[in-house]
């Protein structure tokens, strides 16, 4: 399910809109939010899956 990811980013991380302009900058900001989400997931679950 992908919906909890968007809910987490919106409510817990404050991503209601992008703060940068331009496709490349928005893409970089999106990838950073995704990276933070994944790192927190690994930290709380303690396991990396292949």
ABEGO torsion letter per residue (X at the ends): XAAAAAAAAAAAAGBABBABBEAAAAAAAAAAAAAAAAAAAAAAAGBBBX
